Amino acid sequence: MSHVEFPLAPELAVSAWLNTPTPLSLEDFRGKPLLIYVFQMLCPACISHGLPQLARVANTFGDDIAIMGLHSVFEHHGVMGPEALQAFVHEYRLRFPIAIDRPAGRIPETMARWGFQGTPTLVLLDADGRVRMQHLGVLEDMKLGKAIGTLLLQDALLAGEVNRPETSDSGLSAGSGPDLCDDRHCQQ
């Protein structure tokens, strides 16, 4: 079995934070998976898909996963400043911490450092701060849920919180099989 080494996420370049009393770093999120939502408040897909998806992730996974936003402005700079973003966060009732990517010309610093190609972008870090997924555009809920569930299971296995299920030669979990089920029901 080969071991895949995932890259450690570079630190964020942040000019300000919203929804947190003190500035944060990626180190502050260690210990559980972190979903970073990279967005612009005038990005149609961010508003119609990304923000509702984050609410569904929060409702589904609760405290098992951390969520943060990164407002990374690469267009319409004049109308997407910090004051407009504060109003946007208030109106959309966003409660998770939101970092404002440090401006550095047309492309903000974190966007350039991480190689983001646009918004919305989802980045999933594992509990050790390693990049496990980076996706530009709309991502189906089931695919995102699978990625998050996989990370949570891997963390639980590594921590010894769950055991790998025993399987029979057929690949089915031990104790189940075709002899226990028919067209009408399955027995325990």
C-alpha positions as a printed NumPy array, in Angstrom:
array([[  0.   ,   0.   ,   0.   ],
       [  1.522,   3.307,  -1.022],
       [  1.465,   6.325,   1.225],
       [  0.301,   9.6  ,  -0.319],
       [  1.775,  12.751,   1.141],
       [ -0.551,  15.74 ,   0.949],
       [  0.964,  19.252,   0.952],
       [  0.713,  21.412,   4.042],
       [ -1.485,  24.421,   3.306],
       [  0.408,  27.705,   2.977],
       [ -0.51 ,  30.339,   5.54 ],
       [ -3.167,  32.871,   4.627],
       [ -2.327,  36.497,   3.853],
       [ -5.121,  38.377,   5.603],
       [ -5.77 ,  42.113,   5.853],
       [ -8.714,  41.749,   8.292],
       [-11.078,  39.205,   9.869],
       [-14.841,  39.26 ,  10.343],
       [-16.885,  37.2  ,  12.828],
       [-13.988,  36.535,  15.17 ],
       [-12.781,  38.62 ,  18.116],
       [ -9.101,  38.003,  17.301],
       [ -7.129,  37.308,  14.125],
       [ -6.793,  33.618,  13.303],
       [ -4.268,  31.434,  11.524],
       [ -4.643,  28.004,   9.977],
       [ -2.968,  26.594,  13.088],
       [ -6.018,  27.704,  15.109],
       [ -8.169,  25.247,  13.132],
       [ -5.922,  22.194,  13.603],
       [ -7.442,  19.096,  15.151],
       [-10.414,  18.796,  12.816],
       [-11.019,  19.121,   9.09 ],
       [-11.368,  22.68 ,   7.813],
       [-13.508,  23.706,   4.857],
       [-12.351,  27.014,   3.374],
       [-14.844,  28.739,   1.119],
       [-13.121,  31.219,  -1.216],
       [-15.656,  33.706,  -2.535],
       [-16.458,  37.185,  -3.783],
       [-19.667,  38.802,  -2.654],
       [-20.604,  39.711,  -6.265],
       [-19.996,  36.206,  -7.623],
       [-23.377,  34.727,  -8.669],
       [-22.347,  31.073,  -8.061],
       [-20.987,  31.998,  -4.625],
       [-24.34 ,  33.438,  -3.588],
       [-26.664,  30.955,  -5.279],
       [-24.73 ,  27.776,  -4.524],
       [-21.742,  28.236,  -2.247],
       [-23.303,  30.031,   0.701],
       [-26.334,  27.701,   0.901],
       [-23.967,  24.719,   0.606],
       [-21.939,  25.961,   3.585],
       [-25.118,  26.153,   5.64 ],
       [-25.925,  22.554,   4.687],
       [-22.388,  21.434,   5.616],
       [-22.672,  23.177,   8.987],
       [-26.089,  21.596,   9.637],
       [-24.906,  18.14 ,   8.574],
       [-21.485,  17.96 ,  10.207],
       [-21.861,  20.417,  13.092],
       [-18.766,  20.718,  15.239],
       [-16.995,  17.809,  13.496],
       [-15.687,  20.215,  10.852],
       [-14.54 ,  23.833,  10.966],
       [-15.693,  26.303,   8.325],
       [-14.144,  29.614,   7.341],
       [-14.543,  32.001,   4.452],
       [-11.885,  33.795,   2.452],
       [-13.108,  36.868,   0.591],
       [-10.662,  37.089,  -2.3  ],
       [-11.382,  39.982,  -4.646],
       [ -9.852,  39.803,  -8.127],
       [-12.441,  41.939,  -9.964],
       [-14.697,  44.918,  -9.169],
       [-12.207,  46.085,  -6.521],
       [-13.865,  49.466,  -6.038],
       [-17.201,  48.08 ,  -4.834],
       [-16.086,  45.091,  -2.756],
       [-14.176,  46.726,   0.068],
       [-14.3  ,  45.762,   3.751],
       [-17.313,  47.984,   4.563],
       [-19.386,  46.464,   1.747],
       [-18.321,  42.986,   2.868],
       [-19.415,  43.724,   6.461],
       [-22.866,  44.707,   5.184],
       [-22.975,  41.572,   2.996],
       [-22.017,  39.325,   5.938],
       [-24.707,  40.958,   8.074],
       [-27.432,  40.699,   5.398],
       [-26.663,  37.059,   4.586],
       [-26.264,  36.234,   8.308],
       [-22.904,  34.557,   7.84 ],
       [-21.621,  33.368,  11.218],
       [-18.358,  31.597,  10.375],
       [-14.986,  33.417,  10.52 ],
       [-14.197,  35.261,   7.288],
       [-10.726,  36.376,   6.269],
       [-10.232,  39.228,   3.825],
       [ -7.46 ,  38.289,   1.408],
       [ -4.644,  40.852,   1.462],
       [ -4.747,  43.029,  -1.686],
       [ -1.651,  42.764,  -3.878],
       [ -2.523,  44.379,  -7.182],
       [ -5.241,  42.753,  -9.249],
       [ -4.806,  39.288,  -7.694],
       [ -4.871,  39.146,  -3.872],
       [ -1.937,  37.573,  -2.059],
       [ -3.526,  34.322,  -0.78 ],
       [ -5.223,  33.714,  -4.129],
       [ -1.837,  33.983,  -5.867],
       [  0.045,  31.989,  -3.203],
       [ -2.453,  29.107,  -3.242],
       [ -2.985,  29.174,  -7.012],
       [ -6.736,  29.786,  -6.916],
       [ -8.167,  30.223, -10.405],
       [-11.382,  32.021,  -9.395],
       [-14.473,  31.799,  -7.211],
       [-16.152,  29.929,  -5.748],
       [-13.34 ,  27.644,  -4.68 ],
       [-13.654,  25.044,  -1.951],
       [-10.536,  23.884,  -0.125],
       [-10.685,  20.988,   2.311],
       [ -7.853,  20.599,   4.802],
       [ -7.409,  17.574,   7.028],
       [ -6.952,  17.835,  10.795],
       [ -3.196,  18.308,  10.289],
       [ -3.656,  21.265,   7.931],
       [ -2.857,  19.39 ,   4.736],
       [ -4.705,  20.188,   1.491],
       [ -6.877,  17.194,   0.633],
       [ -9.096,  18.828,  -1.984],
       [ -9.262,  22.082,  -3.933],
       [-12.192,  22.592,  -6.289],
       [-13.067,  25.564,  -8.486],
       [-16.744,  26.079,  -9.243],
       [-19.913,  24.41 ,  -8.074],
       [-19.364,  21.048,  -6.37 ],
       [-22.261,  18.656,  -5.834],
       [-23.262,  18.227,  -2.179],
       [-22.814,  14.445,  -2.329],
       [-19.231,  14.755,  -3.607],
       [-18.368,  17.276,  -0.907],
       [-20.084,  15.147,   1.746],
       [-18.113,  12.103,   0.611],
       [-14.817,  14.019,   0.862],
       [-15.663,  15.33 ,   4.352],
       [-16.944,  11.931,   5.528],
       [-13.775,  10.253,   4.273],
       [-11.611,  12.69 ,   6.242],
       [-13.677,  12.221,   9.39 ],
       [-13.453,   8.432,   9.079],
       [ -9.694,   8.529,   8.451],
       [ -9.214,  10.732,  11.521],
       [-11.359,   8.396,  13.637],
       [ -9.436,   5.335,  12.417],
       [ -6.086,   6.975,  13.156],
       [ -7.272,   7.977,  16.613],
       [ -8.499,   4.443,  17.302],
       [-12.05 ,   5.697,  17.823],
       [-13.505,   3.17 ,  15.373],
       [-12.365,  -0.181,  14.042],
       [-12.298,  -1.251,  10.44 ],
       [-15.319,  -3.452,   9.706],
       [-14.537,  -7.136,   9.23 ],
       [-15.439,  -8.385,   5.783],
       [-16.067, -11.795,   4.349],
       [-14.617, -13.032,   1.063],
       [-17.58 , -11.493,  -0.756],
       [-16.66 ,  -8.032,   0.517],
       [-19.864,  -7.739,   2.548],
       [-19.658,  -6.93 ,   6.241],
       [-19.432, -10.014,   8.431],
       [-22.867, -11.125,   9.586],
       [-24.648, -10.021,   6.433],
       [-25.189, -11.856,   3.222],
       [-27.679, -13.092,   0.733],
       [-28.853, -15.918,   3.001],
       [-30.278, -13.36 ,   5.451],
       [-32.311, -11.414,   2.878],
       [-35.032, -12.184,   0.376],
       [-37.348, -10.034,  -1.777],
       [-39.546,  -9.136,   1.215],
       [-37.141,  -8.361,   4.066],
       [-33.68 ,  -8.693,   5.582],
       [-33.11 , -10.372,   8.918],
       [-30.634,  -9.267,  11.523]])
